[in-house]
Amino acid sequence: MEEEILGLLPNSYPWKEHFHYVSTIGSTNDQLKTWAAEGAPQGTVLLAGTQTGGRGRLGRSFHSPAGTGVYLSMLLRPDCAPDQLMHLTCAVADAMVTAVEEAAGFRPGIKWTNDLVYGKRKLGGILTELGLDGSRLDYVIIGVGINCLQTPEDFPPELRDMAGSLSMIAGHPVSPARLAAAMMKALHTMSGTLLTDKDAMLRRYRRDCITLGTEVSLVRGEEIRHGKALDIDQDGGLLVEFAPGQVETVSSGEISVRGMYGYV
């Protein structure tokens, strides 16, 4: 797997020597945070064949079965203040739909803020984490998990109606190695424009975001509010109209989209 991925990367890719593959790990993000604290350089990538403790947003687990998906984390060290990276998850999502399009031949959508979707099925998720040294940004960990080769029967019964894989959508097997290489290339490209190409990235994100224009519910603890998703702001926040003329920016909490993931 490791040699195949490295062989698919162009000679211009500068971080080949920082690529690591393991067959099994608890969480690629957790391991990369340890390496970051030990001084690992920008561009360090850890790819796992399976995760036993994969994590998603809001502390949820991420289903990471062996041999069927790509579970990858990358370390970046941007030279900026933490508040300049409010749009980071949107930037990663934009990069990942481009990578999927290269590897699988179709372009998925994005459910705000961090799910890759096609139709009503979730194909993957993103977890970005910042490491601070006091008030200074030390590093960024980008974790991405994408379902690649699963059939419906490979998902637990409770996920079968809402989860999907690239192969299910494409109608043919999609190579995890080809996908991993495309992801690494896309993240490298994104890292070079993260602070300079924000407007163009957000335009692409809005184009691919299936949440915009839909009826949504915002869940924060016991509170549930209903509204309509209107736009994405310059920091990647979701503008939601909860009542006529009452538009608020949502930057945290769980957004459910009507017709997806069992929300009716």
C-alpha positions in Angstrom: 0.0 0.0 0.0 2.7 2.5 1.0 4.8 1.9 -2.1 1.8 2.1 -4.4 0.7 5.4 -2.9 4.2 6.9 -3.2 4.4 5.7 -6.8 1.1 7.5 -7.6 2.4 10.9 -6.3 4.1 13.2 -8.8 7.8 14.0 -8.5 6.8 17.5 -7.5 5.1 16.4 -4.3 7.6 17.6 -1.6 6.6 15.6 1.4 7.1 12.0 0.3 9.6 11.3 3.0 7.1 12.4 5.7 4.5 9.7 4.7 3.8 6.9 7.2 1.5 3.9 6.8 0.3 1.5 9.6 -2.1 -1.3 9.3 -3.9 -0.6 12.6 -4.0 2.3 15.0 -6.4 3.8 17.5 -6.7 7.2 15.9 -4.5 8.8 13.2 -5.3 12.3 14.6 -4.2 11.3 18.1 -0.9 9.8 16.9 -0.2 12.8 14.8 -0.8 15.1 17.7 1.9 13.2 19.6 4.3 13.4 16.7 3.5 17.2 16.4 4.4 17.8 20.0 7.7 15.9 19.3 8.6 18.2 16.4 7.3 16.4 13.4 7.5 18.6 10.3 4.9 20.2 8.1 3.5 17.7 5.6 3.7 14.7 7.9 1.0 12.2 6.9 -0.2 9.1 8.7 -2.5 6.6 6.9 -4.0 3.6 8.6 -5.6 0.5 7.2 -8.1 0.6 10.0 -8.7 2.6 13.2 -10.0 1.2 16.4 -10.8 4.6 17.9 -11.5 6.8 15.0 -13.2 10.1 15.9 -15.6 12.5 14.2 -17.0 15.9 15.3 -18.7 16.3 18.6 -16.9 13.3 20.1 -18.6 10.8 17.9 -16.9 7.6 16.8 -16.0 7.2 13.1 -16.6 3.7 11.6 -13.2 2.6 10.2 -13.3 -1.0 9.0 -10.1 -2.6 7.6 -9.3 -2.6 3.9 -12.4 -0.6 2.8 -11.6 3.1 3.4 -8.9 5.7 3.6 -8.2 7.0 7.1 -5.6 9.7 6.8 -4.3 12.6 8.9 -1.9 15.4 7.8 0.1 17.8 10.0 0.5 21.4 8.9 2.2 24.3 10.6 0.7 27.5 9.2 2.4 30.8 10.1 -0.7 32.7 11.3 -2.9 33.4 14.3 -5.5 30.8 15.2 -8.4 33.1 14.3 -7.2 33.3 10.7 -8.1 29.6 10.3 -11.8 29.7 11.0 -12.4 28.5 7.5 -10.0 25.6 7.7 -12.6 22.8 7.7 -14.3 24.4 4.7 -11.0 24.5 2.9 -10.3 20.8 3.6 -13.8 19.8 2.4 -13.2 21.8 -0.8 -9.9 20.0 -1.3 -11.4 16.6 -0.6 -14.3 16.8 -3.1 -11.6 17.6 -5.7 -9.6 14.5 -4.6 -12.7 12.3 -4.8 -13.5 13.6 -8.3 -9.9 12.7 -9.4 -10.0 9.2 -7.9 -13.6 8.2 -8.4 -14.8 10.2 -11.4 -17.7 12.0 -9.7 -17.8 15.1 -7.5 -19.6 14.6 -4.1 -21.4 17.4 -2.2 -20.6 18.8 1.2 -23.0 18.8 4.1 -22.0 21.8 6.3 -19.6 21.8 7.6 -17.5 18.6 7.3 -19.4 15.7 5.7 -18.8 14.4 2.2 -22.1 13.2 0.7 -23.8 12.0 -2.4 -27.6 11.9 -2.6 -28.7 11.1 0.9 -25.6 9.1 1.8 -22.5 10.1 3.8 -19.3 9.1 2.1 -16.8 10.5 4.6 -16.0 13.1 7.3 -13.4 15.6 8.3 -12.0 16.4 11.7 -9.6 19.4 12.0 -7.8 20.1 15.3 -5.6 23.0 16.3 -2.6 22.7 18.6 -1.8 25.9 20.6 1.3 27.0 22.4 -0.2 29.6 24.8 -2.1 31.9 22.4 0.2 31.0 19.4 -0.7 28.5 16.8 1.7 25.6 16.9 0.2 23.1 14.4 -3.0 21.9 12.7 -4.1 18.3 12.3 -6.4 17.5 9.4 -8.1 14.1 9.7 -10.1 12.7 6.9 -11.9 9.3 6.6 -13.6 8.3 3.3 -15.5 5.1 2.6 -14.0 3.6 -0.5 -14.9 -0.1 -1.2 -17.8 -0.9 1.1 -21.0 -2.5 -0.1 -24.2 -1.8 1.8 -23.8 -5.0 3.8 -20.4 -3.8 5.1 -22.1 -1.1 7.2 -23.7 -1.8 10.5 -27.5 -2.1 10.2 -28.1 1.3 11.8 -25.9 3.0 9.2 -27.0 1.2 6.0 -29.7 3.7 5.0 -27.4 6.7 5.4 -23.8 5.6 4.7 -22.3 5.0 1.3 -18.9 4.4 -0.4 -17.3 5.7 -3.5 -17.5 2.3 -5.1 -21.3 2.2 -4.5 -21.7 5.5 -6.2 -19.2 5.0 -9.0 -20.5 1.5 -9.8 -17.0 0.1 -9.8 -14.2 -0.5 -7.3 -12.3 2.7 -6.4 -8.7 2.2 -5.5 -7.9 3.3 -1.9 -4.3 4.0 -2.9 -5.3 6.2 -5.8 -7.7 8.0 -3.5 -5.1 8.5 -0.8 -2.6 9.9 -3.3 -5.2 12.3 -4.6 -6.1 13.4 -1.1 -2.4 14.1 -0.3 -2.0 16.1 -3.5 -5.1 18.1 -2.8 -4.1 18.9 0.8 -0.7 20.0 -0.3 -2.2 22.4 -2.9 -4.7 23.7 -0.3 -1.8 24.3 2.2 -0.2 26.7 -0.2 -3.4 28.8 -0.7 -5.0 28.5 2.7 -4.4 32.1 3.6 -4.3 33.7 0.1 -7.1 32.1 -1.9 -9.9 32.2 0.7 -12.5 33.9 -1.4 -12.2 31.5 -4.4 -12.2 28.5 -2.0 -15.4 29.7 -0.3 -17.1 30.2 -3.7 -16.3 26.6 -4.6 -17.5 25.5 -1.2 -20.8 27.3 -1.6 -21.2 25.7 -5.0 -20.7 22.2 -3.6 -22.6 22.7 -0.2 -25.9 20.8 -0.4 -27.0 22.4 2.9 -27.6 25.8 1.3 -31.3 26.5 0.5 -32.6 23.6 2.6 -34.7 23.4 5.7 -32.4 22.6 8.6 -32.5 22.0 12.4 -29.8 23.2 14.7 -29.3 21.0 17.8 -27.4 22.3 20.8 -27.9 20.1 23.8 -31.6 20.0 24.6 -32.4 23.0 22.3 -33.6 22.4 18.8 -34.3 25.3 16.4 -35.6 25.1 12.8 -34.7 27.4 10.0 -33.5 27.7 6.4 -29.8 27.7 5.5 -29.0 30.8 3.4 -25.2 31.2 2.9 -21.7 30.6 4.1 -19.9 33.6 5.7 -16.2 34.5 5.3 -15.2 32.4 8.3 -17.1 29.3 7.1 -20.1 29.9 9.4 -23.6 28.9 8.2 -26.1 31.8 7.9 -29.5 30.5 9.0 -32.8 32.3 8.9 -34.7 31.1 11.9 -37.7 33.5 11.4 -38.5 36.0 8.8 -35.7 38.6 9.0 -33.9 36.8 11.8 -30.7 35.6 10.3 -27.9 34.2 12.6 -24.5 32.8 12.0 -24.1 29.2 13.2 -20.5 28.1 13.9 -21.1 25.3 16.3 -23.7 22.6 17.1 -25.2 19.9 14.9 -27.1 20.9 11.7 -29.5 18.4 10.4 -30.7 18.7 6.8 -34.3 17.6 6.0 -34.3 14.4 4.0 -30.8 13.3 5.1 -29.6 10.9 7.9 -33.2 10.1 9.0 -34.2 13.7 9.5 -37.7 14.3 8.1 
